[in-house]
Amino acid sequence: MPVGMTNEVGVLGKKREKSPATGMEVFKTYKQRGEWVELLFMTRAAKRGYVVSKPWGDSARYDVGIEQDGRFKRVQVKGTDRREGENYSCTLASNRLQAYTEKEIDYFAIYLLREDIWYIFPAKRLIGQDNVVLSPHSEGSLHERYREAWELLDSRKRASVRVTKGGDDTIPRKRRKSSQNGAAGDPTG
C-alpha cells in the first residue's frame, strides 16, 4: 500500500485505497482513473436517458458515444483534480499530446474529482486550447454556464448560439419555435 494511504472496505467487501488528505479514491495509474471517470460519465448519461456506447479499444479519438432520438454524439471525457488556488486546470490534449478537432469529437465532458461536478462543453468552444481553467466556486465565472449543462447533449432541445460583446465567447440558448408562417417568434402566426 502506498505511503500515507488508508484502506476502507467498499462495495462487495473489496478494500479501496483512499487518500487521508482528500478522502478520494487513489488509482495506481492515470489510465485507471480515466477509465473510472468514463464509467461515471456513462452511468450519469444513462440515468438521463441517453443510449451509451463505448468504442472498442483505444484507437478512437472520442471516449464515449451517446445517442438520443437517432442522433449520435461523440464525447471526450476528462477528469482533473489539479488545483490552482480555487480553480481547477484540465489538459485538453490526448495522452499523446495531440489536440482534438471538431471532426473527431462533438463534446468535452470534464469531471472535477474533488468537487463531484461535471462541465459539459460543445467541442467547438474548447478546440484550439491546450487546457481549460474551471472555477466552480466563483459565481459568474467564464465557464459557469457549462457546469452540469447536460441539456446541451439533449437532441430534443436545440440550442442556438449568440455572440457576446467580446465576440470570443458563445452562450447557448433555446431556439424559439417558428410560427405557422415560418417566422421565428412571430406572434402573428
FIFI-791912 format. One line per 2 residues: number of its first residue (from 1); their letters; for each residue x, y, z of N, C-alpha, C, O. Coordinates in nm, 4 decimals, decimal comma, always signed. Layout:
% residues N
NUM> A> X Y Z X Y Z X Y Z X Y Z | ...;
This chain:
% residues 189
1> MP> +0,0854 -0,1179 +0,0000 +0,0000 +0,0000 +0,0000 +0,0896 +0,1238 +0,0000 +0,1859 +0,1299 +0,0764 | +0,0585 +0,2251 -0,0869 +0,1390 +0,3467 -0,0912 +0,1436 +0,4153 +0,0446 +0,0481 +0,4079 +0,1219;
3> VG> +0,2534 +0,4812 +0,0729 +0,2719 +0,5508 +0,1995 +0,1645 +0,6575 +0,2166 +0,1327 +0,7302 +0,1225 | +0,1092 +0,6665 +0,3362 +0,0092 +0,7698 +0,3651 -0,1313 +0,7338 +0,3221 -0,2215 +0,8169 +0,3326;
5> MT> -0,1528 +0,6113 +0,2736 -0,2850 +0,5710 +0,2282 -0,3533 +0,4879 +0,3360 -0,2866 +0,4230 +0,4166 | -0,4847 +0,4899 +0,3373 -0,5617 +0,4090 +0,4300 -0,6485 +0,3139 +0,3501 -0,6830 +0,3415 +0,2352;
7> NE> -0,6833 +0,2023 +0,4109 -0,7745 +0,1075 +0,3464 -0,9142 +0,1293 +0,3991 -0,9330 +0,1608 +0,5166 | -1,0120 +0,1125 +0,3127 -1,1507 +0,1257 +0,3520 -1,2275 +0,0165 +0,2811 -1,2093 -0,0047 +0,1612;
9> VG> -1,3131 -0,0528 +0,3536 -1,3912 -0,1591 +0,2924 -1,5027 -0,0948 +0,2119 -1,5799 -0,0142 +0,2640 | -1,5105 -0,1309 +0,0848 -1,6099 -0,0713 -0,0040 -1,7156 -0,1716 -0,0447 -1,7391 -0,2699 +0,0255;
11> VL> -1,7784 -0,1475 -0,1561 -1,8827 -0,2330 -0,2094 -1,8261 -0,3724 -0,2324 -1,7115 -0,3870 -0,2751 | -1,9052 -0,4739 -0,2046 -1,8688 -0,6142 -0,2213 -1,7506 -0,6549 -0,1336 -1,6840 -0,7544 -0,1622;
13> GK> -1,7240 -0,5791 -0,0273 -1,6198 -0,6157 +0,0662 -1,4783 -0,5921 +0,0173 -1,3832 -0,6277 +0,0870 | -1,4612 -0,5332 -0,1000 -1,3268 -0,5067 -0,1521 -1,2700 -0,3835 -0,0852 -1,3422 -0,2883 -0,0559;
15> KR> -1,1396 -0,3860 -0,0610 -1,0746 -0,2717 +0,0021 -1,0346 -0,1715 -0,1046 -0,9795 -0,2083 -0,2083 | -1,0625 -0,0459 -0,0789 -1,0260 +0,0637 -0,1676 -0,9274 +0,1522 -0,0955 -0,9459 +0,1839 +0,0220;
17> EK> -0,8238 +0,1919 -0,1643 -0,7298 +0,2860 -0,1050 -0,7868 +0,4259 -0,1161 -0,8368 +0,4659 -0,2213 | -0,7788 +0,5006 -0,0057 -0,8282 +0,6388 -0,0025 -0,7170 +0,7283 +0,0485 -0,6381 +0,6886 +0,1342;
19> SP> -0,7116 +0,8458 -0,0033 -0,6156 +0,9440 +0,0443 -0,6664 +1,0018 +0,1758 -0,7803 +1,0482 +0,1818 | -0,5854 +1,0003 +0,2810 -0,6308 +1,0590 +0,4064 -0,6506 +1,2106 +0,3960 -0,7290 +1,2681 +0,4715;
21> AT> -0,5803 +1,2750 +0,3031 -0,5914 +1,4207 +0,2883 -0,7213 +1,4617 +0,2202 -0,7830 +1,5612 +0,2584 | -0,7630 +1,3854 +0,1194 -0,8808 +1,4260 +0,0418 -0,9986 +1,3313 +0,0566 -1,1121 +1,3697 +0,0286;
23> GM> -0,9740 +1,2091 +0,0997 -1,0812 +1,1100 +0,1074 -1,1161 +1,0514 -0,0285 -1,2068 +0,9689 -0,0390 | -1,0447 +1,0935 -0,1333 -1,0703 +1,0445 -0,2688 -1,0059 +0,9082 -0,2893 -0,9042 +0,8758 -0,2279;
25> EV> -1,0670 +0,8291 -0,3765 -1,0067 +0,7013 -0,4121 -0,8747 +0,7270 -0,4820 -0,8595 +0,8249 -0,5550 | -0,7803 +0,6388 -0,4589 -0,6489 +0,6503 -0,5203 -0,6372 +0,5408 -0,6259 -0,6648 +0,4239 -0,5991;
27> FK> -0,5966 +0,5797 -0,7446 -0,5780 +0,4852 -0,8532 -0,4291 +0,4669 -0,8762 -0,3501 +0,5589 -0,8551 | -0,3917 +0,3478 -0,9194 -0,2497 +0,3188 -0,9399 -0,1951 +0,3928 -1,0607 -0,0772 +0,4281 -1,0638;
29> TY> -0,2801 +0,4168 -1,1606 -0,2353 +0,4872 -1,2814 -0,3410 +0,5890 -1,3233 -0,4576 +0,5803 -1,2848 | -0,2965 +0,6858 -1,4035 -0,3921 +0,7827 -1,4590 -0,4873 +0,7137 -1,5553 -0,6020 +0,7562 -1,5694;
31> KQ> -0,4424 +0,6087 -1,6215 -0,5294 +0,5344 -1,7125 -0,6458 +0,4727 -1,6355 -0,7602 +0,4786 -1,6807 | -0,6175 +0,4136 -1,5194 -0,7250 +0,3580 -1,4366 -0,8223 +0,4665 -1,3932 -0,9438 +0,4466 -1,3966;
33> RG> -0,7696 +0,5802 -1,3526 -0,8564 +0,6904 -1,3100 -0,9417 +0,7382 -1,4272 -1,0607 +0,7650 -1,4110 | -0,8804 +0,7488 -1,5460 -0,9548 +0,7906 -1,6642 -1,0661 +0,6938 -1,6992 -1,1755 +0,7362 -1,7365;
35> EW> -1,0400 +0,5644 -1,6878 -1,1424 +0,4634 -1,7150 -1,2572 +0,4759 -1,6153 -1,3737 +0,4616 -1,6522 | -1,2242 +0,5026 -1,4889 -1,3269 +0,5198 -1,3862 -1,4126 +0,6424 -1,4162 -1,5348 +0,6369 -1,4026;
37> VE> -1,3500 +0,7534 -1,4571 -1,4242 +0,8759 -1,4887 -1,5152 +0,8505 -1,6094 -1,6285 +0,8987 -1,6119 | -1,4674 +0,7759 -1,7088 -1,5512 +0,7416 -1,8241 -1,6735 +0,6608 -1,7807 -1,7846 +0,6868 -1,8269;
39> LL> -1,6535 +0,5631 -1,6923 -1,7663 +0,4834 -1,6413 -1,8655 +0,5711 -1,5657 -1,9867 +0,5537 -1,5780 | -1,8140 +0,6641 -1,4886 -1,9002 +0,7559 -1,4155 -1,9838 +0,8403 -1,5120 -2,1035 +0,8592 -1,4907;
41> FM> -1,9197 +0,8911 -1,6188 -1,9927 +0,9680 -1,7197 -2,1008 +0,8812 -1,7849 -2,2149 +0,9249 -1,8002 | -2,0647 +0,7588 -1,8231 -2,1614 +0,6706 -1,8887 -2,2802 +0,6416 -1,7975 -2,3941 +0,6374 -1,8439;
43> TR> -2,2547 +0,6217 -1,6681 -2,3621 +0,5966 -1,5723 -2,4548 +0,7172 -1,5610 -2,5771 +0,7033 -1,5649 | -2,3964 +0,8338 -1,5473 -2,4790 +0,9551 -1,5322 -2,5549 +0,9866 -1,6613 -2,6688 +1,0328 -1,6559;
45> AA> -2,4934 +0,9622 -1,7765 -2,5629 +0,9853 -1,9040 -2,6784 +0,8863 -1,9201 -2,7869 +0,9244 -1,9642 | -2,6557 +0,7598 -1,8846 -2,7615 +0,6587 -1,8952 -2,8781 +0,6933 -1,8025 -2,9938 +0,6730 -1,8394;
47> KR> -2,8496 +0,7447 -1,6836 -2,9557 +0,7861 -1,5905 -3,0402 +0,8978 -1,6496 -3,1570 +0,9131 -1,6139 | -2,9820 +0,9757 -1,7396 -3,0547 +1,0868 -1,8026 -3,1257 +1,0431 -1,9308 -3,1838 +1,1265 -2,0003;
49> GY> -3,1219 +0,9140 -1,9631 -3,1982 +0,8619 -2,0752 -3,1211 +0,8468 -2,2055 -3,1810 +0,8136 -2,3078 | -2,9919 +0,8697 -2,2050 -2,9128 +0,8526 -2,3269 -2,8753 +0,7065 -2,3451 -2,8524 +0,6351 -2,2474;
51> VV> -2,8692 +0,6622 -2,4696 -2,8140 +0,5312 -2,5006 -2,6635 +0,5521 -2,5079 -2,6156 +0,6383 -2,5816 | -2,5897 +0,4735 -2,4315 -2,4459 +0,4940 -2,4167 -2,3701 +0,3810 -2,4847 -2,4079 +0,2643 -2,4744;
53> SK> -2,2626 +0,4168 -2,5545 -2,1764 +0,3147 -2,6144 -2,0307 +0,3541 -2,5943 -1,9974 +0,4712 -2,5755 | -1,9459 +0,2533 -2,5988 -1,8026 +0,2731 -2,5789 -1,7311 +0,2118 -2,6976 -1,7526 +0,0945 -2,7282;
55> PW> -1,6453 +0,2895 -2,7664 -1,5718 +0,2309 -2,8784 -1,4770 +0,1210 -2,8286 -1,4209 +0,1308 -2,7195 | -1,4606 +0,0191 -2,9082 -1,3720 -0,0908 -2,8726 -1,2268 -0,0452 -2,8842 -1,1886 +0,0152 -2,9844;
57> GD> -1,1467 -0,0732 -2,7835 -1,0049 -0,0389 -2,7868 -0,9804 +0,1074 -2,7549 -1,0684 +0,1778 -2,7053 | -0,8591 +0,1517 -2,7843 -0,8174 +0,2888 -2,7540 -0,7868 +0,3716 -2,8784 -0,7249 +0,4775 -2,8680;
59> SA> -0,8293 +0,3249 -2,9958 -0,7895 +0,3951 -3,1181 -0,8848 +0,5073 -3,1600 -0,8473 +0,5916 -3,2416 | -1,0068 +0,5103 -3,1061 -1,0998 +0,6192 -3,1397 -1,0578 +0,7453 -3,0659 -1,0045 +0,7376 -2,9552;
61> RY> -1,0810 +0,8594 -3,1252 -1,0435 +0,9868 -3,0623 -1,1450 +1,0297 -2,9563 -1,1154 +1,1180 -2,8758 | -1,2621 +0,9700 -2,9547 -1,3600 +1,0007 -2,8503 -1,3674 +0,8827 -2,7542 -1,3317 +0,7701 -2,7890;
63> DV> -1,4146 +0,9105 -2,6315 -1,4209 +0,8072 -2,5282 -1,5556 +0,7373 -2,5217 -1,5623 +0,6163 -2,5006 | -1,6633 +0,8137 -2,5400 -1,7982 +0,7615 -2,5214 -1,8869 +0,8154 -2,6324 -1,8746 +0,9312 -2,6725;
65> GI> -1,9762 +0,7306 -2,6816 -2,0795 +0,7746 -2,7742 -2,2124 +0,7770 -2,7004 -2,2426 +0,6868 -2,6223 | -2,2910 +0,8798 -2,7254 -2,4264 +0,8833 -2,6696 -2,5237 +0,9043 -2,7847 -2,4943 +0,9742 -2,8817;
67> EQ> -2,6397 +0,8423 -2,7715 -2,7397 +0,8513 -2,8770 -2,8737 +0,8832 -2,8140 -2,9095 +0,8307 -2,7086 | -2,9461 +0,9696 -2,8806 -3,0813 +1,0048 -2,8380 -3,1592 +1,0465 -2,9616 -3,1127 +1,1280 -3,0413;
69> DG> -3,2762 +0,9907 -2,9763 -3,3634 +1,0235 -3,0900 -3,2905 +1,0059 -3,2235 -3,3109 +1,0841 -3,3164 | -3,2063 +0,9039 -3,2327 -3,1352 +0,8753 -3,3572 -3,0154 +0,9636 -3,3840 -2,9529 +0,9518 -3,4894;
71> RF> -2,9817 +1,0516 -3,2915 -2,8651 +1,1388 -3,3087 -2,7511 +1,0889 -3,2217 -2,7667 +1,0694 -3,1012 | -2,6366 +1,0687 -3,2846 -2,5188 +1,0160 -3,2166 -2,4196 +1,1286 -3,1924 -2,3924 +1,2082 -3,2822;
73> KR> -2,3656 +1,1352 -3,0714 -2,2684 +1,2393 -3,0364 -2,1457 +1,1747 -2,9756 -2,1563 +1,0809 -2,8966 | -2,0280 +1,2258 -3,0130 -1,9000 +1,1736 -2,9640 -1,8504 +1,2622 -2,8495 -1,8380 +1,3838 -2,8646;
75> VQ> -1,8224 +1,2003 -2,7361 -1,7840 +1,2748 -2,6170 -1,6427 +1,2352 -2,5741 -1,6117 +1,1169 -2,5596 | -1,5588 +1,3351 -2,5542 -1,4253 +1,3153 -2,4979 -1,4367 +1,3453 -2,3496 -1,4705 +1,4575 -2,3118;
77> VK> -1,4091 +1,2467 -2,2649 -1,4264 +1,2590 -2,1204 -1,2906 +1,2858 -2,0557 -1,1925 +1,2168 -2,0833 | -1,2868 +1,3861 -1,9700 -1,1651 +1,4225 -1,8974 -1,1982 +1,4322 -1,7496 -1,3112 +1,4633 -1,7122;
79> GT> -1,0993 +1,4055 -1,6663 -1,1142 +1,4218 -1,5223 -0,9922 +1,4951 -1,4694 -0,8809 +1,4746 -1,5178 | -1,0129 +1,5802 -1,3705 -0,8993 +1,6517 -1,3137 -0,9177 +1,6729 -1,1639 -1,0291 +1,6877 -1,1139;
81> DR> -0,8050 +1,6736 -1,0949 -0,8011 +1,7136 -0,9549 -0,6878 +1,8140 -0,9336 -0,6482 +1,8422 -0,8204 | -0,6363 +1,8677 -1,0454 -0,5240 +1,9624 -1,0404 -0,5755 +2,1020 -1,0052 -0,6421 +2,1681 -1,0848;
83> RE> -0,5425 +2,1437 -0,8843 -0,5896 +2,2737 -0,8351 -0,4860 +2,3816 -0,8580 -0,3653 +2,3586 -0,8510 | -0,5371 +2,4988 -0,8854 -0,4562 +2,6210 -0,8941 -0,5313 +2,7250 -0,8121 -0,6129 +2,8002 -0,8654;
85> GE> -0,5033 +2,7288 -0,6824 -0,5796 +2,8148 -0,5920 -0,7197 +2,7591 -0,5772 -0,7367 +2,6435 -0,5384 | -0,8205 +2,8399 -0,6077 -0,9599 +2,7958 -0,6018 -1,0078 +2,7363 -0,7344 -1,1219 +2,6915 -0,7452;
87> NY> -0,9202 +2,7360 -0,8348 -0,9552 +2,6890 -0,9688 -0,8991 +2,5498 -0,9940 -0,8133 +2,5006 -0,9208 | -0,9505 +2,4881 -1,1000 -0,9015 +2,3584 -1,1450 -0,8562 +2,3724 -1,2895 -0,9202 +2,4411 -1,3691;
89> SC> -0,7466 +2,3075 -1,3227 -0,6938 +2,3104 -1,4580 -0,7075 +2,1712 -1,5187 -0,6798 +2,0711 -1,4526 | -0,7500 +2,1651 -1,6436 -0,7652 +2,0378 -1,7135 -0,6973 +2,0459 -1,8495 -0,7257 +2,1358 -1,9286;
91> TL> -0,6080 +1,9520 -1,8760 -0,5414 +1,9435 -2,0058 -0,6390 +1,8865 -2,1077 -0,7072 +1,7878 -2,0802 | -0,6460 +1,9481 -2,2246 -0,7424 +1,9064 -2,3267 -0,6827 +1,8171 -2,4347 -0,7572 +1,7570 -2,5121;
93> AS> -0,5525 +1,8071 -2,4419 -0,4889 +1,7212 -2,5426 -0,4999 +1,5759 -2,4984 -0,5230 +1,5477 -2,3808 | -0,4833 +1,4844 -2,5924 -0,4839 +1,3424 -2,5591 -0,3577 +1,3089 -2,4814 -0,2686 +1,3926 -2,4668;
95> NR> -0,3505 +1,1858 -2,4316 -0,2308 +1,1466 -2,3587 -0,1086 +1,1387 -2,4503 +0,0043 +1,1268 -2,4026 | -0,1307 +1,1453 -2,5794 -0,0190 +1,1532 -2,6762 +0,0060 +1,2986 -2,7164 +0,0783 +1,3262 -2,8122;
97> LQ> -0,0551 +1,3914 -2,6414 -0,0415 +1,5363 -2,6617 -0,0859 +1,5826 -2,7998 -0,0322 +1,6790 -2,8542 | -0,1840 +1,5133 -2,8557 -0,2423 +1,5548 -2,9832 -0,3713 +1,6308 -2,9550 -0,4561 +1,5840 -2,8790;
99> AY> -0,3858 +1,7463 -3,0155 -0,5070 +1,8262 -2,9975 -0,6240 +1,7597 -3,0697 -0,6054 +1,6940 -3,1721 | -0,7433 +1,7770 -3,0163 -0,8651 +1,7244 -3,0784 -0,9173 +1,8240 -3,1810 -0,8873 +1,9432 -3,1746;
101> TE> -0,9960 +1,7733 -3,2759 -1,0592 +1,8585 -3,3757 -1,2104 +1,8367 -3,3717 -1,2583 +1,7378 -3,3161 | -1,2848 +1,9299 -3,4310 -1,4312 +1,9170 -3,4385 -1,4737 +1,7989 -3,5253 -1,5870 +1,7522 -3,5142;
103> KE> -1,3853 +1,7506 -3,6107 -1,4172 +1,6331 -3,6922 -1,4085 +1,5043 -3,6105 -1,4598 +1,4006 -3,6524 | -1,3430 +1,5106 -3,4927 -1,3214 +1,3909 -3,4112 -1,4163 +1,3792 -3,2921 -1,4544 +1,2686 -3,2536;
105> ID> -1,4545 +1,4927 -3,2338 -1,5419 +1,4908 -3,1160 -1,6464 +1,6011 -3,1263 -1,6276 +1,7009 -3,1958 | -1,7576 +1,5805 -3,0549 -1,8653 +1,6791 -3,0527 -1,8725 +1,7537 -2,9199 -1,9138 +1,8696 -2,9158;
107> YF> -1,8324 +1,6875 -2,8111 -1,8402 +1,7466 -2,6776 -1,7206 +1,7057 -2,5928 -1,6604 +1,6005 -2,6140 | -1,6876 +1,7914 -2,4959 -1,5978 +1,7573 -2,3869 -1,6848 +1,7451 -2,2620 -1,7708 +1,8297 -2,2375;
109> AI> -1,6628 +1,6411 -2,1839 -1,7240 +1,6281 -2,0519 -1,6078 +1,6242 -1,9532 -1,5272 +1,5312 -1,9552 | -1,5991 +1,7250 -1,8671 -1,4867 +1,7377 -1,7745 -1,5383 +1,7222 -1,6319 -1,6295 +1,7929 -1,5890;
111> YL> -1,4782 +1,6288 -1,5599 -1,5201 +1,5972 -1,4235 -1,4175 +1,6483 -1,3233 -1,2985 +1,6187 -1,3347 | -1,4641 +1,7252 -1,2247 -1,3786 +1,7711 -1,1162 -1,3913 +1,6692 -1,0026 -1,4930 +1,6638 -0,9335;
113> LR> -1,2872 +1,5895 -0,9849 -1,2924 +1,4794 -0,8897 -1,3176 +1,5240 -0,7469 -1,3974 +1,4619 -0,6767 | -1,2522 +1,6292 -0,7022 -1,2665 +1,6739 -0,5637 -1,4028 +1,7358 -0,5365 -1,4447 +1,7444 -0,4211;
115> ED> -1,4722 +1,7790 -0,6409 -1,5979 +1,8517 -0,6245 -1,7207 +1,7693 -0,6633 -1,8326 +1,8034 -0,6249 | -1,7007 +1,6609 -0,7391 -1,8113 +1,5822 -0,7955 -1,9002 +1,6715 -0,8821 -2,0225 +1,6735 -0,8676;
117> IW> -1,8354 +1,7450 -0,9721 -1,9043 +1,8377 -1,0621 -1,8616 +1,8078 -1,2057 -1,7438 +1,7860 -1,2339 | -1,9596 +1,8074 -1,2956 -1,9336 +1,7904 -1,4384 -1,9477 +1,9241 -1,5097 -2,0332 +2,0056 -1,4749;
119> YI> -1,8632 +1,9456 -1,6093 -1,8773 +2,0569 -1,7040 -1,8949 +1,9929 -1,8413 -1,8144 +1,9091 -1,8820 | -1,9992 +2,0323 -1,9119 -2,0275 +1,9794 -2,0453 -2,0103 +2,0936 -2,1451 -2,0833 +2,1926 -2,1408;
121> FP> -1,9133 +2,0788 -2,2346 -1,8804 +2,1824 -2,3327 -1,9028 +2,1312 -2,4744 -1,8663 +2,0175 -2,5044 | -1,9619 +2,2121 -2,5626 -1,9543 +2,1810 -2,7057 -1,8057 +2,1842 -2,7443 -1,7326 +2,2730 -2,7005;
123> AK> -1,7618 +2,0901 -2,8243 -1,6190 +2,0821 -2,8598 -1,5692 +2,2118 -2,9210 -1,4576 +2,2551 -2,8923 | -1,6511 +2,2743 -3,0053 -1,6050 +2,3955 -3,0733 -1,5710 +2,5073 -2,9749 -1,4976 +2,5998 -3,0097;
125> RL> -1,6232 +2,4999 -2,8528 -1,5945 +2,6017 -2,7509 -1,4509 +2,5914 -2,6994 -1,3919 +2,6919 -2,6595 | -1,3940 +2,4688 -2,7001 -1,2612 +2,4481 -2,6424 -1,1538 +2,4074 -2,7437 -1,0349 +2,4086 -2,7118;
127> IG> -1,1952 +2,3714 -2,8659 -1,0982 +2,3310 -2,9680 -0,9951 +2,4424 -2,9862 -1,0306 +2,5599 -2,9952 | -0,8698 +2,4053 -2,9914 -0,7621 +2,5021 -3,0096 -0,6961 +2,5438 -2,8792 -0,5911 +2,6080 -2,8812;
129> QD> -0,7557 +2,5084 -2,7661 -0,6968 +2,5394 -2,6358 -0,6188 +2,4179 -2,5867 -0,6592 +2,3039 -2,6095 | -0,5059 +2,4431 -2,5187 -0,4280 +2,3341 -2,4592 -0,4906 +2,2854 -2,3293 -0,4854 +2,1667 -2,2971;
131> NV> -0,5501 +2,3790 -2,2546 -0,6159 +2,3433 -2,1291 -0,7284 +2,4419 -2,1023 -0,7436 +2,5431 -2,1707 | -0,8065 +2,4088 -2,0004 -0,9156 +2,4955 -1,9580 -0,9079 +2,5084 -1,8065 -0,8779 +2,4116 -1,7367;
133> VL> -0,9349 +2,6279 -1,7565 -0,9362 +2,6537 -1,6130 -1,0820 +2,6716 -1,5707 -1,1542 +2,7545 -1,6260 | -1,1235 +2,5931 -1,4724 -1,2619 +2,5945 -1,4263 -1,2676 +2,6464 -1,2830 -1,1825 +2,6135 -1,2003;
135> SP> -1,3678 +2,7268 -1,2552 -1,3822 +2,7924 -1,1247 -1,5183 +2,7594 -1,0654 -1,6107 +2,8401 -1,0757 | -1,5329 +2,6430 -1,0036 -1,6650 +2,6013 -0,9560 -1,7206 +2,6846 -0,8408 -1,8412 +2,6817 -0,8160;
137> HS> -1,6357 +2,7585 -0,7701 -1,6823 +2,8362 -0,6548 -1,6898 +2,9858 -0,6839 -1,7112 +3,0663 -0,5934 | -1,6721 +3,0221 -0,8098 -1,6731 +3,1629 -0,8483 -1,7993 +3,1927 -0,9290 -1,8112 +3,1525 -1,0447;
139> EG> -1,8933 +3,2636 -0,8664 -2,0170 +3,2988 -0,9351 -1,9861 +3,3905 -1,0532 -1,9075 +3,4844 -1,0407 | -2,0474 +3,3631 -1,1662 -2,0260 +3,4447 -1,2850 -1,8961 +3,4147 -1,3571 -1,8510 +3,4940 -1,4398;
141> SL> -1,8348 +3,2998 -1,3261 -1,7091 +3,2648 -1,3931 -1,7331 +3,2409 -1,5420 -1,8460 +3,2175 -1,5851 | -1,6270 +3,2471 -1,6182 -1,6337 +3,2361 -1,7637 -1,7076 +3,1108 -1,8107 -1,7825 +3,1155 -1,9084;
143> HE> -1,6865 +2,9990 -1,7411 -1,7446 +2,8720 -1,7857 -1,8614 +2,8245 -1,7001 -1,9005 +2,7082 -1,7095 | -1,9172 +2,9107 -1,6178 -2,0260 +2,8719 -1,5278 -2,1454 +2,8117 -1,6035 -2,2090 +2,7186 -1,5542;
145> RY> -2,1755 +2,8637 -1,7214 -2,2921 +2,8162 -1,7977 -2,2782 +2,6710 -1,8423 -2,3769 +2,6090 -1,8820 | -2,1566 +2,6160 -1,8361 -2,1347 +2,4777 -1,8778 -2,1329 +2,3808 -1,7604 -2,1210 +2,2598 -1,7797;
147> RE> -2,1449 +2,4335 -1,6387 -2,1464 +2,3499 -1,5185 -2,2750 +2,2686 -1,5156 -2,3847 +2,3245 -1,5186 | -2,2612 +2,1372 -1,5098 -2,3750 +2,0438 -1,5095 -2,4722 +2,0744 -1,6241 -2,5936 +2,0627 -1,6071;
149> AW> -2,4199 +2,1130 -1,7389 -2,5018 +2,1526 -1,8548 -2,5351 +2,0315 -1,9424 -2,5100 +2,0317 -2,0629 | -2,5913 +1,9297 -1,8805 -2,6264 +1,8062 -1,9523 -2,7267 +1,8329 -2,0641 -2,7311 +1,7587 -2,1622;
151> EL> -2,8066 +1,9375 -2,0502 -2,9085 +1,9680 -2,1524 -2,8458 +2,0002 -2,2879 -2,9128 +1,9905 -2,3907 | -2,7177 +2,0384 -2,2892 -2,6508 +2,0640 -2,4179 -2,6407 +1,9372 -2,5019 -2,6308 +1,9445 -2,6244;
153> LD> -2,6430 +1,8213 -2,4368 -2,6368 +1,6937 -2,5081 -2,7728 +1,6494 -2,5596 -2,7820 +1,5562 -2,6395 | -2,8774 +1,7152 -2,5144 -3,0137 +1,6726 -2,5425 -3,0547 +1,7086 -2,6845 -3,0623 +1,8265 -2,7193;
155> SR> -3,0810 +1,6078 -2,7663 -3,1185 +1,6325 -2,9056 -3,2595 +1,6891 -2,9170 -3,2961 +1,7426 -3,0216 | -3,3393 +1,6781 -2,8105 -3,4760 +1,7314 -2,8149 -3,4785 +1,8812 -2,7942 -3,5757 +1,9475 -2,8303;
157> KR> -3,3720 +1,9354 -2,7362 -3,3643 +2,0795 -2,7131 -3,2543 +2,1349 -2,8005 -3,1359 +2,1164 -2,7726 | -3,2931 +2,2013 -2,9043 -3,1925 +2,2603 -2,9928 -3,1421 +2,3892 -2,9303 -3,2203 +2,4705 -2,8810;
159> AS> -3,0124 +2,4066 -2,9328 -2,9536 +2,5288 -2,8785 -2,8986 +2,6119 -2,9923 -2,8277 +2,5610 -3,0792 | -2,9309 +2,7381 -2,9915 -2,8679 +2,8285 -3,0868 -2,7557 +2,8992 -3,0128 -2,7439 +2,8860 -2,8910;
161> VR> -2,6756 +2,9718 -3,0827 -2,5608 +3,0367 -3,0213 -2,5669 +3,1850 -3,0532 -2,5937 +3,2248 -3,1666 | -2,5417 +3,2656 -2,9518 -2,5304 +3,4095 -2,9762 -2,3931 +3,4533 -2,9298 -2,3353 +3,3936 -2,8390;
163> VT> -2,3419 +3,5561 -2,9915 -2,2088 +3,6050 -2,9595 -2,2215 +3,7188 -2,8607 -2,3061 +3,8069 -2,8758 | -2,1349 +3,7161 -2,7574 -2,1365 +3,8215 -2,6565 -2,0511 +3,9380 -2,7024 -1,9899 +3,9331 -2,8091;
165> KG> -2,0473 +4,0419 -2,6223 -1,9762 +4,1648 -2,6547 -1,8357 +4,1428 -2,7099 -1,7993 +4,1994 -2,8130 | -1,7558 +4,0593 -2,6399 -1,6171 +4,0379 -2,6799 -1,6029 +3,9631 -2,8109 -1,4988 +3,9715 -2,8761;
167> GD> -1,7067 +3,8896 -2,8506 -1,7024 +3,8178 -2,9769 -1,6303 +3,6847 -2,9709 -1,6322 +3,6089 -3,0679 | -1,5654 +3,6543 -2,8564 -1,4902 +3,5295 -2,8493 -1,5568 +3,4269 -2,7592 -1,4999 +3,3201 -2,7367;
169> DT> -1,6739 +3,4554 -2,7074 -1,7414 +3,3654 -2,6160 -1,8830 +3,3432 -2,6663 -1,9479 +3,4380 -2,7105 | -1,9320 +3,2210 -2,6607 -2,0666 +3,1922 -2,7061 -2,1514 +3,1453 -2,5897 -2,1017 +3,0821 -2,4964;
171> IP> -2,2792 +3,1766 -2,5958 -2,3724 +3,1380 -2,4914 -2,4842 +3,0575 -2,5559 -2,5534 +3,1076 -2,6446 | -2,5029 +2,9317 -2,5117 -2,6139 +2,8550 -2,5680 -2,7467 +2,9094 -2,5181 -2,7570 +2,9529 -2,4034;
173> RK> -2,8459 +2,9075 -2,6014 -2,9808 +2,9450 -2,5598 -3,0796 +2,8676 -2,6440 -3,0466 +2,8192 -2,7523 | -3,2007 +2,8563 -2,5937 -3,3033 +2,7822 -2,6661 -3,3459 +2,8594 -2,7894 -3,3576 +2,9819 -2,7872;
175> RR> -3,3687 +2,7857 -2,8969 -3,4209 +2,8444 -3,0200 -3,5716 +2,8524 -3,0072 -3,6353 +2,7561 -2,9644 | -3,6294 +2,9650 -3,0434 -3,7743 +2,9822 -3,0356 -3,8412 +2,9049 -3,1478 -3,7901 +2,8976 -3,2596;
177> KS> -3,9576 +2,8467 -3,1158 -4,0331 +2,7740 -3,2177 -4,0845 +2,8710 -3,3224 -4,1221 +2,9841 -3,2920 | -4,0851 +2,8248 -3,4445 -4,1371 +2,9115 -3,5504 -4,2886 +2,8985 -3,5563 -4,3453 +2,7952 -3,5209;
179> SQ> -4,3518 +3,0038 -3,6011 -4,4972 +3,0037 -3,6137 -4,5365 +2,9368 -3,7449 -4,4504 +2,8869 -3,8173 | -4,6643 +2,9355 -3,7754 -4,7138 +2,8687 -3,8957 -4,6530 +2,9256 -4,0232 -4,6308 +2,8526 -4,1197;
181> NG> -4,6261 +3,0556 -4,0237 -4,5711 +3,1132 -4,1457 -4,4179 +3,1032 -4,1506 -4,3539 +3,1547 -4,2423 | -4,3600 +3,0349 -4,0484 -4,2175 +3,0079 -4,0532 -4,1286 +3,1140 -3,9898 -4,0075 +3,0935 -3,9819;
183> AA> -4,1826 +3,2256 -3,9448 -4,1002 +3,3297 -3,8837 -4,0796 +3,2961 -3,7358 -4,1759 +3,2809 -3,6607 | -3,9549 +3,2851 -3,6959 -3,9240 +3,2513 -3,5564 -3,9746 +3,3602 -3,4650 -3,9410 +3,4774 -3,4815;
185> GD> -4,0565 +3,3205 -3,3673 -4,1051 +3,4136 -3,2673 -4,2097 +3,5127 -3,3168 -4,2442 +3,6059 -3,2441 | -4,2609 +3,4955 -3,4377 -4,3609 +3,5888 -3,4932 -4,4947 +3,5655 -3,4238 -4,5541 +3,4589 -3,4400;
187> PT> -4,5434 +3,6629 -3,3467 -4,6671 +3,6431 -3,2705 -4,7912 +3,6409 -3,3574 -4,8986 +3,6057 -3,3087 | -4,7805 +3,6769 -3,4834 -4,9000 +3,6841 -3,5693 -4,9367 +3,5493 -3,6299 -5,0444 +3,5347 -3,6876;
189> G> -4,8471 +3,4496 -3,6172 -4,8664 +3,3200 -3,6813 -4,9790 +3,2467 -3,6265 -5,0076 +3,1354 -3,6708;
